[in-house]
């Protein structure tokens, strides 16, 4: 399945998920999936697109870095306390 076949507008997402808030953001601008103590649940794991990337740590840490998963496309239910 190609990424272009997965793309849809926020209006289409609102129709698919009534009662939810749809927030579209540019990659790297926001990462609500990494909020501390956030509850994150994928609504459509079968449509999620992600990639593994290497994130280097500061040299003083003594560890070169870590492999992390970066979500390129996904639909999530996210909740946290303010």
Secondary structure, DSSP 8 states (H G I E B T S, - for coil): --HHHH---HHHHHHHTTTS------TTT--GGGSTT-EEEES-GGG-EEEEEEEE--GGGSS-EEEEEEEEE--EEEE---
